């Protein structure tokens, strides 16, 4: 803060440090106590506003933590998230072999390395407390508990990042309303319950957008370097996180092209993204052939032709609108609002740009999973908050709604109406997920009705970690990957977990159907059929 005694310095102080400015004015010598009190009133208003904001974000973060930790261990160990073993099993393999090369690059390794570190810490804590004494006796449920807790905390941290981003590009109200929406958003709460890559990549892309806006404001080499680091980590968490680097590059182009040090800033940005990715995914370079094969397999998987039906963009709009049909149109309205206002355009550019670019990437691929849209959920929270805050501000033109107290009450009502549908669906989900789903019930039946050591062929969507229950498991993506005769020679039971069984007639007819269970609104999971082969 400048100490120059000039009108310009005073104006900057008033704009950037209002509490300091008003305190100085209130303390001017020669002013009477009454005048000083009048002059100090703005100081009290600023302090009250900041105190209210701190209390509000603290409450929002507590709610975010509560709903993400509620039923955190649901499904462990036999009904974990469909892709969780791909992360946790590789982390455990690193612990047991000391080989940090996962030898599989369908996922980059940042999140796997993170959970390896978490598992090591949990293992040492368990050893110190007498829970186990060797890696062979580690309880998988305890590893999942630690991993899921970290995932939930990353989800809570994302709520904080959204609040900070709202302050950076908007107002305190925008930050609070956006954070409140994300705190109870059903998709973000649900995915924060699992040790997957989606929540970390959403956190890191949000961090990249925040650091990009900061770089545009500060115009410093280091600021662009840190934005590049965040983008590199986002790509190292999940490959589609590389979209965040596109945002950093455009922010640099728009804000720094005329600067004398533009190429230094570009270099810092490139070194940051490449260095962060290399550190987090070192075997992308040390095991280049396998990395390229793994990445190519993923690209080819997403390049497959659409199976028909609704286009990908419409399916994602439907996923994002499940709890509130107005939400996507409200986000679009917010994007238009900040784009047409010249004072907001540059500040909001990273948010709008990332939302549009990431949605384009989603819409241009036929393979659709709702959780893939998670990184744009924080951006939509900010854009809908901007639209709502502007709508509330415009109501002050109505004389009856002009007083500040009335406007604050109206903002609170609008905020509650916006988060209400999210809250209802989130509470429903966390209450329902507590109950045993079909995979857990099938695993319980196997443990009671099938001899230990039996050989099982289990699909990817079926019960998990049955080897810990004493069975010999032949894991497969789908039973359809091999013929019936192939399984007859190798296993005793087929565990079918496909929803569409139109092609499964030979497998279901290869023996006696000894167990069957279907999902219900209160019992989630896939339909499970267990066939004892002849």
N, C-alpha and C positions, 0 to 999 in steps of 0.2 A: 504494500500500500504506500503510495507516495505521500511525502510530508511537505510538498511544495505549498506555498501560501498563495495560490492562484485560483481564480474562478474555475479554470479547467480542472485543477486537482480537486477542488471542492465538489464539482459535479461528478467526477469519477468516484470519489469517496461515497457520495450519496447514492450512486447507482450500484456500486459493488459492495459497500459496507454500510447499509442504511442504519443499523443499530449504532455504529461508531459515529456516524454523521450526526444523528439526532442527539446522541449523548453529548457530543461536543457543543451543539447549538444550545442544548438545555443548560449547559454549565457555563455559558458566557458570563463574564463578570459584569456586574451592574444590573442584571436582571432581577426582578423581584421574585419571591418564592412562588407567587401565583403564576407569573410568566414562565418560570422554570418548570412548574408542574404542567402547564399547557404545552410547553415545548417538549417535555419528556413523554407526553402521551404517545407519540409515534413509536418511541422506544419500547414502551410497554406492549404496544400492539405487535411489534415485530417479535419480541420475546414470547408473547402469548401464542402467536402463530407458530413459531418454531417449536415451542414446548408441546403444542397440540399435535404438530406433525410428528414429533419424536414418539409421543404416546401412541399415535395412530399406527405408525409403521411397526412399532414394537408389538402391538396387538395383532396386526396382520401377520407378522412373522410367527407369532405364537400359534395362531390358527393354522397357518401353513404347516408348521411342524406337527401339530396335533393330528391333522387329517392324513399326513404322510406317514406317520408312525402308527396310526390306528390300523390294527390287523396286519402289521408289517410282515409277520411270518406266515401269513395265509398260504397254504399249498406246499409248505416245506415239510418233508423232502420229496414227496411223490407227485406233486402237482405244481411244480415251479413254472415260471414263465417259459414259453416255448423255446426261446433262444438263450435263456439264462445259462444252461449248461455249457454253451459255446464259449461263454466268458469265464465262468467259475471253474470249469474243468481244466481249461488251459492255464488258469492261474495256479491251480493245484499241481498241474503237471510241472510247471516251472519250479515250484517249491520242491517237488520230489526228485527232479532230475538235475536241477541247476542249469538247464538249457533255456535261455531266454528267447530263443528262436521258436516261435509257435508253430512254424512249418505250415501254417495255414493263414492266408491273407484275405479271407472273405471279410474280416474285420481288421482295421489297423490296430495297433497294439497299445495305445495309450490307456484305454479303459482296462484292458487285461492287466497291464503292469500296475495300474492303480489298485486293482483288487488283489493282485499278488502281494503288494505291500500290506494291504489291509489284512489278508489272510495270515501273513507272517506275524504281524503284530498280535492278531487274535490267537494264533498258535502259541506264541510265547507267553501270553497272558494265561492261556489255558494250562500250559505246562507248569507255570509258576503256582497256579492254584490247584494242581493235582488232577486236572481233568483228563490228561493224557500224557504220555511220555515218549511217543514217537509219532512220526507222520502217518504211519499205517493205522493208527488208532484215532485219528482226528474225526470228530463227528461232523458230518457234512452240514447238518442243520445249524451248528454254531458258526460255521464259515458263512453260510447264507445270511444268518442274522447280522453279522458284522458288515457284510457286503451291502445288504439292503439298507442298513442304517446309514451307511455312507451315501448311497444313492438318494435316500430321503433328504439328507442334509444338503446335497448338491441341489436338489429341487428347491429347498428353502432358500439357498443362496441365490438361485435364479430369481426368486421373488424380490430379494434385496436389490439385485442388479437392475431389474425392471424399474424399481422405485428410483434408483439413482439415475437411470437413463431418462425417466420422466422429468426429474429435476433438471437434468442437463439440457434438455431440448424443449421443455414445456414449463409447467408450473408445479408447485407442490401438490395441487389438486390432481393434476394429470398423473403424477407419480404414484400418489396414494390409490387412486381409483384403478390404475393399471395393475399395481401390485395386489390389490384386493381381489381383482378378477383372477389373476394367475394363482393366487393362494388357494382358491377353491375350484379352479377349473378342472372338470372331471378327467379330461385326458391327461393333464399334467400330474394330477394327484395319483391317478392310476399307474402311470408309467414310473412315478417316483417310488413305487413299491417294489420295483424289480431291479436287479443288478444287470442292467442292459446298457447300451451305448446311447440311447435316445435322449435321456435326461442330461447326461454330461455334454453331448454335442449341442443341445439347446442352451445350456448354461454358457458354453464357450462361444457360440455364435452371438448370444446376447452381449457377452463381454466384449467381443470384437466390435459390435455396433457401438457400444458405449465408448470404447477407446477410440473409435474412428471419429465420433462427434467431438471428443476431447482433443484429438489431433487437429481437427479442422478449426477449433477455437484457439488452440495454443500456437499452432504453426511451428512446432518444434520437431527437430530431427528425432529426438528420443521418443516423442509421442507417437510418431509413425512407426518407429521400431517396435514399440510395445503393441501397437495395433496389429502389426505383422505377426508378432509372437502369438497373440491370441488366435489369429486366423490359422496359423500353422498347427496349433494345438487342437482347434476345432476339426481340421482335416484329419488329424491323428486320432481323434475320437471316433469319427465316422467319415467315410470318404466324402459324402455329400456336404460336409462342413466346409469344404473348399470354396463354396459359394461365398462365404464370409470374406475371403480374400478379394473377390471381385468388388465387394463394397468398399474395402480399404483402398483399392486401386482407383476407383471412381472418385472417392472423396479426395484423394491426392490430386487427381487430374483437375477436378473442379476448383479446388482451393489453392493449389500450389503451382499451377502451370506457369504463372508469371513470376514466381519467386526466384531469386538468384541462386538459392540452394536447393532447387527442386530435385535435382538428380541425387544429391546427398540424401534427401528424405526418401526418395525412391529406393536408393540402395539400402538404407536402414530397414525399410519395409520388406524388401526382398530377403535380406539377410535374416530378419526376424522370422518370417514365415518358413524359409527353408531350414534354418537352424532348429527351430522348435519342432518341425516335422521330423527332422533327422534324429533328434534326441529321443523323441517319443516313439518313433518307428525306425529304429536303427537298421533292422534287417531288410528294410526296403532297399538299402544300398548294399548291405553285407550279404544278402541272399537275393540278389536282384532277379534271377530267373523265376524263382518261386513267387516272389512278390508280383512280378508282372503277370504270371499265370493266374494268381489269385485275383488280382485287380481286373484282368481281362474277363475272367469267369463272371465276376459281379456285373461288369458292364454288359456282357452278353446276356446275362439273366434279365437285366432291366430293359434290354433292347428288343425283347421278344414282341411279336405282334400282339395286339390287343385281342382278348378272347371274345370280344363282342360285348353288347350291352352298353351301359352308360360310359361316356368318355372319362378318362382319369380325372380331369379337372372337376367334373361334376361330382364324382364320387368323393373327392376331397372336400368340396364345398359342403356336401351332405355330412361328412364326418365332423367338420368344424361347426356345423349347425345343429348337431344332435340335441344339445341342451337348450339352445336359444336360437330360434330361426332368424331373429333380427341381427345376430352378431356379425355375420359376414357383411351384410349390407351396411351396418354401422361402421365397420372397419373401412369399407370402401368410401363411405362418406367422410370419415376422418382423413383418409389419404387425399381425397379431393380438396378438403378444407385446407390442409397444411400446404398443399401444392399450389393453390391459387393465391395464398397470402404471401406476399413477398418477404415479410419479416420472419416467416416460419420456414420458408422453402429450403434454405440451405441447412438449417439446424435439423430438420426432419428428414433430409435426403437419405442418410444411411438407413433409417428405419423403413421408409417406403421402398427404397431400392432393394433392401434385403428381402422384404416381404414379396415383392413382385418377382425378383430373380429366383428365389427359392420355390415360389409357387409354380413358376414356369418349369423349373427342373422336375418338380413332382408331376405336373400335368403332361409333360412330354414323354413319360414312361408308362407303360401299360400295367406294370406290377404295382398294385395299390395295397398299402397297409395304413390304417388310420394313424398309427403312431409315427409314421414317417413325416407327418405334418407338424410334429411337435416343435421344431425350431421356429416356425412362424407364429405359434400361439403367443409368445411374449410380444411380438410386433403387433399382432391384432389387438392385444390387450391395450397397448399404448394408443393405437389409432382409434379404437372405440372410446377410450377415455378422453382423447382430444375432442372427439365429436360431442360427447356428453358434456364436458366442461364448457365448450363453446355454446352449446344450447342453453345451459344454465345461465351463462353470462348474458346472453341475449335477452333473457327474461327480465333483466334489470331495467329494460326500457319500459316495462309496465310499472307505473307508479307504485302499485300495491306490493310489487315484488322487488322494488329497488333497495330497501334497507338491507344493510350487510347481514343482519341477523336472519332475516327472511331468506336471503340468498343462500346462506350457509345451510339452513334447514332444507331448502329445496335441493341443494347439492347432495346432502345426506340421503334424502328420499330417493333421488335418482340413482345414487350409488347402490343403495339397498335393493332397488328394483333390478339393477343390472346383475348383481351377484346372486340374487335369490335363486334363479333356475340352476345356476352352476352348483350352488350349495346343496340344493335338494338332490340333484343327481349324484353328487359326490358322497353325500351321507348314505344314499341308497346303495351305492357301490361298496363302500367300506363296511357296511353292515352285512351285505350279502356275501362278500368274499370271505367272511369269517367261517362260513359253513363248508364242510367237506364237499369237494366237487367229485365228479365221476371218476377221475383218475385216482384220487385218494381212496375212494371206496373200492375200486377195482384192485388196487394194491393191497388193501386190507383183506380182501377175499383171497387173493393169491397167497398171502402169508398164512392164512388159516386153512385153505383148502388144497394147496399144492405142495408137494414135498420139497424141502430145501434142496438146492442143487439142480432143480429142473431147468431145462433149456427153454428160453422164451425169445420169440421174435417180436420186437416192440417197435411200433412206428414212432416217428419223431414227435407226434402230438399225443402220444400215450403216456402212461405212468413213467416217472423218472426215478433214477437211483434205486432200481430193483436189485442191483448187484449188492447193495448194502444190506438188503433183506435176505441174502443168501442164494439168489438165483444167478444163473448164467445167462446173460442177456446178449442177444444178437440185435444190435440197433440198426435201424434202416430208416431212410427218409419216408418211404412208403413200402408196404408189402408188395405192391405191384412192380417194384424194381426187380423182383426175381420170380421165377415160376414156382408153382406149388411143389413140384417134385424137388426143387432145390431146397425148399424149407423142410420137407419130409426127411431128408437125409441129415439135417443139422439141428432141428429143434423139436421140442415136444408140444409146445403151445404157440398159437398165433394170437397176438393181442392187436385187434383191429380197432383203430380210433378215428377212422375217416367218417366225415359227415355224409359224403356221397359214396354209397357202396354199390353203385350200379355195375361196376367192373369187378366186384369182389366175390361174385358167386362161386367161382372155383375154390377160393380160399375158405369161404364159409362152409362149403360143402365137403371140405377135405377131412372133416372129423366131426365130433360132437360139440355142439354149442353149449358150453358149461357155465357161462356167465354172460349176462347182458344188462346194461344199465343205460338209460337215456337222460339227457339233461332236462331240467325244468327251470322255471323262473327263479326258484329258490336253490337250485342245485346246478351250478355251472360246470362247464367242461364239455368235452366231446362225447358222443355216444361211444361206449366201450363194449366190444364183443370179444369173448375169449373162446378160442376153438382148440379143443384137445385133438391133436392129429392122430389118425389111425396108425 
